[in-house]
Amino acid sequence: MKLALAQLAIEDGAVAANRERALDAIATAAADGADLVALPEQFAVGYFAFEEYDASAEPIDGETIQAMSEAARDHDVAVLAGTIVEDLAATAAQTTVPTPAASGLTNTAVLLDRTGQRRLVYRKHHLFGYDSAEAELLVPGERLETARIDGITVGVTTCYDLRFPEVYRDLVDAGAELVLVPSAWPYPRLEHWQVLPRARAIENHFYVAAVNGAATGVGEQSLLGRSAVYDPWGTAIASAGAEPATVTATVDPERVEAVRSSFPALDDRRT
């Protein structure tokens, strides 16, 4: 599978413009042969646009996900629409998708296959409360799913989840071979961003693909870019700098099996 991480420049509050950038990135990556395109956390509204969360919230089948679904179908490419602000009450009124609460807002990623069909919904489990309004405004997710896309089993986590390795143990137990991590990771925690996804790959012997927003904003609200793909041995096989870019890498489930067979540390787990 050829994976593309779309490291987008995201303008806080500019939903229509941000959505168009995402659609352009999907089209370009698909034309370059991508099988799966992953978008960053809160790629539509912008992570730090907390005052816009209520107004921009949508049901799971709202305008943003519908646009990404059409792009997946039109360009014959799987898409991780990761993430949007989801309105749980609106979702409940529109679909039968399980939700963690009857109402509230969540930070939600949706994995779409090449036909535009929804294959996985992940609502961010760990909400960031330090110097952020996310934990005050949103409801945490509860479900952890995997989906088979083009011959590889895919899981999803989001940004701050990287600090909680038990989630990744659950995903390896569920058969994940690739974990996508849409993120809005800011300065000054660059070293953490470079270590945590790699550690999760090493611990679980699967691919970890962390897609961040490009460097925007000022101070601690400036995203740092540097999206990267780590193989099951923890080696960075593709990465970007701070500016808008598309990171591409080939992910192969046979590589996962080879690493796990040659160094079977997972067999020695004691729970």
ABEGO torsion letter per residue (X at the ends): XBBBBBBBBBBBGBAAAAAAAAAAAAAAAAAAGBABBBBBBGAAAEAABAAAAAAABBBAABAAAAAAAAAAAAAGBBBBBOBBBBBAAAAAAABABBBABABEBBBBBBBBBAAGBBABBBBBABBBABGBAAAAABBBBABBBBBBBGGBBBBBBBEAAAABAAAAAAAAAAGBABBBBBBBBBOAAAAAAAAAAAAAAAAAGBBBBBBBBBBBEBEAABBAEGBBBBBAAGBBABBBBABBBBBBBBBBAAAAAAAAAABBAAAABBX
